[in-house]
């Protein structure tokens, strides 16, 4: 298995002849409005371009998973890509109607904690809570995923969530071989963070039984946590050998 990190939460899982695209935000730099205007510098999003090597893996995509409908996870260019290539999409049952109205090929609508057949293996929808405190309610529903594909490493995609009992259940009971955590500590102009704080990211990494893949970094104007800051904290905690913090365009061979 290889993980192709593209940008933000967008990456591809390459497993044998299957290439699964996760959360396609494929628009050009500055193609969306800022997500915060006061708390952090008001820059249009995304704040970086796509890596030059992303087309080579996008051309191979066979399937797509979408964790939720926010524009930093599925934008207009991502929708266009999926529609033009008629890519089968798996998503939460709560988002099925929305994405069908957008013209996407929804092949699978998942429920929380229910296993479903997926590419010869299985996929399970995992609850996610998009923020600490009151801000989680207006942020809407999010679904993480636990995926098992035959003899490939199992993978848990946390999606946009804080650390919860559901997250811990996956890490301790499902024991994924790869755990992907959204790590940018995003914040709007009001409310607490929308994603795990650095302390909770460290907690996630410690609870994860095997390798951790930290994404959702340095691509959006409301995500203050940097790769350097996160790496420094992992070094202090003795976790550097366990955690990958990919740069945009990196390809990691999991084996």
N, C-alpha and C positions, 0 to 999 in steps of 0.2 A: 504494500500500500504506500502511496505517496500523497502528501498533502501539498497542494499548490496554493500558497497564500497570495491573494490578489490585492485586496485593499479593504481596510475596515473589517467588517464581518464576512466579507465575500471571499470564499475559498473553494477549491475543488478537491474532492476525494477521488483519487484514481485507484481503482481496485480491479486488477485484471483488465477486462475489456469494458468496464463501466467507469464513467466519469460523472460524478455527482456534483453539481453546482449548488452551493449554499448561499442564500441571500444575495442575489445579484444586484448590487448597486454599480452600474456600469457607465454612468454618465461622466462627462468631462468635468475637469476641475471647475469649481464655481458655477455649476449648473443648477444649484438649489440655493434657496435663501439661507441666511444664518439661522442656527437653532437657538442661539442666545445672543443678546445685544448688550447686556449690562455686566453680567457676571464675568464673561470672558470677551475677548476681542471679537467684534462683529465682522466675521469673514464669511463669504459665501462658501457653501459646501458642494462637494468635498473640497478640502483645502489642499489636496495633492492630486496629481494626475494618476491614471492607471499605469501600472508598470508596462514596459515595452514588450515583455514576453507573455502578456496575458492572452493574446489572441491564439497562440499556439495551443493552449489548453482549452480555451473556449470552443475552438473548432471541434473538439472531441467530446463535448458534453452530451451525455445520453439521458440525463435525468436532473431534476432540480428539487431542492427542499427549501421552503420558505418558512421562517420562524414566526414572522408577523408582518403586518402591512405598512410599517413605518417607512418613509422614503429613504432612510439610510440603510435599508435592508432590501428594498425592491423599489427602484426608481423607474422613470419612464423608459430609459434606455434598456434597463433590465427587462421590463415588460415587452419591449419591442423585440429583443433578442429571443425571448422565450416563445413569443407568438410566431415570429418569422421562421423559427426552426421547429415549431410544434413540439417543444420539449415537454414530456410528461412531468407534472408537478405534484409533489406531496406537500400538504399543509394541514393546519388545524381545521377541524370541522367548523369552528367559529369564523374562519376566514374564507370558507369555500365559496359562498355566494359572492362575496366581494371580488374575489379573483376571477370567478367565472364571468362576472359582468365586465371585467377588464379584457376578456377574451382569451384567458390562459387555459391551457389544457390540463385541468385538474383531474389527475388519474386516481388520486387517493386523498381522502379527508379523514384525519385521524382524531381519536379521542384520547384524553389523558389516561395513561397507565394501561391502555389496551394494545396488545401486540397485533401487528398486521404483517402479512407477507410483503417482502420487499427485495426484489432482485435476487431471488433465490435464498434469501435469508429472512430477517425480520427487522421491523422498526417499531419503536414504542414512543408515543408522545409523552413528554415530561412537563409537568406544570412549571411555570416560571412567573416570578413576580417582578414587574418592571419598575422598581423604585422602592426607597425606604419611606414609610409614612404615607401621608395622604396622596402624594404625587402618583402612586401606583395606580389608583383608580382611573384617572383620566388617561393614563398611558395605554389602557386597554389590555386585551389578552395577548399572551405570548406563549409559544410552545417550544420547548427544547426537544431534543431527540436522542434516543439511544439506538444505535444501529449495529446489527451483527450480520456480516456477510460471509457465510461459509467459513473458510479457513483464514480469513482476513482478521486483523486486530479489531476488536470491538471499539466503538467510538461514541462518546457522549458529547453532544453539542449543547452547551448550557443555554444558549440564546441570551437575550437581554434580561438579566435577572440579578437580584441580590442573593445572598446566601440564605437558603431556607432549609427546612426539614426535608423537603422534596429533593433538593439538590444533594443534600447529605445522604439521603436514601440511595440515590443512584450511585454515588461514589463508594459507599460502603457495602451495598447489597448487590448491585449489578457488576461492580468492579471493572469498569471500562479500562481497556488497555491504553486508550488515548482519551483525554478529557479536554475539551475546548472551552475556554472561559473568556467571556467578554470583559475586557480589562481596562477600558478607558475612563471609568468612573464618571460617566457623562452626567452633566447637571444642566438644568434649564435656569432661567433667571429667578425662578421661585422654587422653593421646595428643596428637599434633600436629594442626594445623588440617585440617578436612575439605574445605575449598575453598582456592582460590588466596590466598596472602598478597597484601598490597597491592603488593609488589614484582613478583610474578608477574602481577597484574592489569595493572600498567603495561607489563610485557613483552608481554602479550597485546594490549594496545591499540596498542603500537608495531608489532607484527607484523601486526595486522589491516590489510588493504589499504584499507578504506573506513571506514564508520561503525561505532561500537561502542555497544551498549546495555547498561548495567550494572544488573542487578537483584539479587534475593535480599538486600535491604538493609532493616534497621530494622523487621523484622516478627517476629523470633524471638529468644528470650532467649539463644541460644547464638551469635548473630552480632554481634560487637563493632564491626565496621567501620561507620562512619556515612557518610551522603551528604556531609556537610561535610568530613570527613576525606579522603574519596576525591576530592572536587572540588579541595581544596587541593593534593593530590599531583598531580593531572592538570594543574593550573595551573603548578606548578613544572616539569613535564615538557613543557609546551607542547602539551598534548593536548586542551585544553578544547573546541576547535572540532570535534574528531573524536568525542568521547564524549558520549552522552546519559546523564544520571543521573535517571531519571524519579521524580517523586513518585507516591504511590498515586493512581490515577484519571487520570493524565496520558494524553493521546492525542498521539502523534507522527506527523505526516504525512511519510512517507519520500519520496513522489512516485513 
